[in-house]
Amino acid sequence: MTTAIAKREPRTLGSWEPFQAMRDEFEGLWNQVVGERAPGWLATPLMPPLDLKETSSAVEVRMDLPGFDADDIDVQLNNNVLTVSGAREEEKKEEKATFHRIERRSGSFARSVAIPVRVAEEKVDAKFRNGVLTVSLQKIENGKSRKIKVQE
């Protein structure tokens, strides 16, 4: 990743404002670290919220993904860690339109959550409806023991 450092116009002694100078310096450093795409220093990455619920027989994870299509979402379960990732492309901006505010995020995300109980990796169901992803995972019963026949 290369970052271009923009040169600032020199300030005359009469126009120097200490707080504006500090803000300009901070934003320049921030853009070097985060990049120009971040709309201000309070920008948050695309990180969808999720709920994790456990019932007597299953664990359910619900994640809000408005604006996504089911084909844009990847769900994986590995060693009892559920990982959901996806990408939302930036919309094409009209040349003739004037945008007064752009707050909707685009880009990619990956979110992992450890499942608090053992689940059957072969019994995972993922459904996407009305912008909400619901992943249902069947629990493995820990308390049951099985008899193992000893062979001679």
C-alpha positions as CSV (number, residue, x, y, z in Angstrom):
1,M,0.0,0.0,0.0
2,T,1.4,3.3,-1.0
3,T,0.3,6.6,0.6
4,A,0.8,9.9,-1.0
5,I,1.5,12.7,1.4
6,A,-0.3,15.9,0.3
7,K,1.6,19.1,0.7
8,R,-0.2,21.9,2.6
9,E,-0.1,25.5,1.7
10,P,2.1,27.4,4.1
11,R,0.1,29.5,6.6
12,T,0.9,33.1,7.2
13,L,1.4,34.2,10.7
14,G,-1.8,36.2,10.7
15,S,-4.0,33.2,9.7
16,W,-2.5,30.5,12.0
17,E,-5.0,28.8,14.2
18,P,-3.6,26.3,16.7
19,F,-6.6,24.0,16.9
20,Q,-7.1,23.9,13.1
21,A,-3.4,23.1,12.7
22,M,-3.8,20.2,15.2
23,R,-6.9,18.9,13.4
24,D,-5.2,19.1,10.0
25,E,-2.1,17.3,11.4
26,F,-4.3,14.6,13.0
27,E,-6.4,14.0,9.8
28,G,-3.2,13.7,7.8
29,L,-1.8,11.1,10.1
30,W,-5.2,9.3,10.2
31,N,-5.4,9.2,6.4
32,Q,-1.9,7.7,6.2
33,V,-2.9,4.9,8.6
34,V,-6.6,4.2,7.6
35,G,-6.7,5.6,4.1
36,E,-8.6,8.3,2.3
37,R,-11.8,6.2,2.2
38,A,-12.6,6.8,5.9
39,P,-15.0,9.7,6.0
40,G,-13.6,11.4,9.1
41,W,-11.8,10.1,12.2
42,L,-14.8,8.6,13.9
43,A,-15.5,6.2,11.0
44,T,-16.3,2.6,12.0
45,P,-15.5,-0.4,9.9
46,L,-18.3,-2.5,8.3
47,M,-19.1,-4.8,11.3
48,P,-22.6,-6.2,11.3
49,P,-24.2,-6.8,14.8
50,L,-25.1,-10.3,15.8
51,D,-27.1,-12.2,18.4
52,L,-26.1,-15.6,19.8
53,K,-28.8,-17.6,21.4
54,E,-28.7,-21.1,23.0
55,T,-31.7,-23.4,23.5
56,S,-31.9,-26.9,24.9
57,S,-31.1,-28.5,21.5
58,A,-29.5,-25.8,19.3
59,V,-27.5,-22.6,19.1
60,E,-28.8,-19.9,16.8
61,V,-26.8,-16.9,15.5
62,R,-28.6,-14.0,13.9
63,M,-26.8,-11.3,12.0
64,D,-28.1,-8.1,10.4
65,L,-26.8,-7.8,6.8
66,P,-29.0,-5.2,5.1
67,G,-28.2,-4.6,1.5
68,F,-26.5,-7.9,1.0
69,D,-27.5,-10.7,-1.3
70,A,-27.3,-14.4,-0.2
71,D,-24.7,-15.0,-2.8
72,D,-22.4,-12.3,-1.2
73,I,-22.3,-14.1,2.2
74,D,-19.9,-16.9,3.1
75,V,-20.6,-19.0,6.3
76,Q,-18.0,-21.4,7.7
77,L,-17.8,-23.5,10.8
78,N,-14.3,-24.7,11.9
79,N,-13.4,-26.1,15.4
80,N,-16.6,-24.7,16.9
81,V,-15.9,-21.2,15.6
82,L,-18.5,-19.7,13.2
83,T,-17.1,-17.2,10.7
84,V,-19.4,-15.1,8.5
85,S,-17.9,-13.0,5.8
86,G,-19.1,-11.0,2.8
87,A,-18.7,-8.0,0.6
88,R,-21.0,-5.2,-0.5
89,E,-19.9,-3.3,-3.6
90,E,-20.0,0.5,-3.7
91,E,-22.9,1.9,-5.7
92,K,-22.1,3.8,-8.8
93,K,-22.5,7.5,-8.2
94,E,-24.4,9.5,-10.8
95,E,-22.3,12.3,-12.4
96,K,-25.2,14.8,-12.4
97,A,-26.2,14.2,-8.8
98,T,-25.0,16.2,-5.8
99,F,-24.5,14.1,-2.7
100,H,-24.9,16.0,0.6
101,R,-24.2,13.0,2.8
102,I,-22.8,9.5,2.2
103,E,-23.0,7.2,5.3
104,R,-23.9,3.8,3.9
105,R,-20.9,1.5,4.1
106,S,-19.5,-0.7,1.3
107,G,-16.6,-3.1,1.4
108,S,-15.9,-6.4,3.0
109,F,-16.2,-7.8,6.5
110,A,-15.4,-11.0,8.4
111,R,-16.8,-11.8,11.8
112,S,-16.0,-14.8,13.9
113,V,-17.7,-16.0,17.1
114,A,-16.8,-19.0,19.3
115,I,-19.8,-21.2,19.8
116,P,-20.1,-21.9,23.6
117,V,-21.1,-25.5,23.3
118,R,-20.1,-28.4,21.1
119,V,-22.2,-28.5,17.9
120,A,-22.5,-31.0,15.0
121,E,-20.6,-29.6,12.1
122,E,-22.7,-31.6,9.6
123,K,-26.0,-30.2,11.0
124,V,-25.7,-26.5,10.2
125,D,-28.5,-24.6,8.5
126,A,-28.1,-21.0,7.2
127,K,-31.1,-19.0,6.0
128,F,-31.1,-15.4,4.7
129,R,-34.4,-13.4,4.7
130,N,-35.2,-9.7,4.8
131,G,-31.6,-8.8,5.4
132,V,-31.1,-11.1,8.4
133,L,-28.9,-14.2,8.3
134,T,-29.9,-17.0,10.7
135,V,-27.5,-19.8,11.3
136,S,-28.9,-22.8,13.3
137,L,-26.4,-25.3,14.8
138,Q,-27.5,-28.5,16.4
139,K,-25.9,-29.3,19.8
140,I,-24.1,-32.5,20.5
141,E,-25.2,-34.2,23.7
142,N,-22.3,-34.3,26.1
143,G,-23.9,-36.3,28.9
144,K,-24.6,-39.5,27.1
145,S,-22.1,-42.2,27.1
146,R,-22.0,-45.1,24.7
147,K,-21.0,-48.7,25.3
148,I,-17.9,-49.7,23.3
149,K,-17.5,-53.4,22.7
150,V,-14.0,-54.7,23.4
151,Q,-12.7,-57.1,20.8
152,E,-10.4,-60.0,21.5
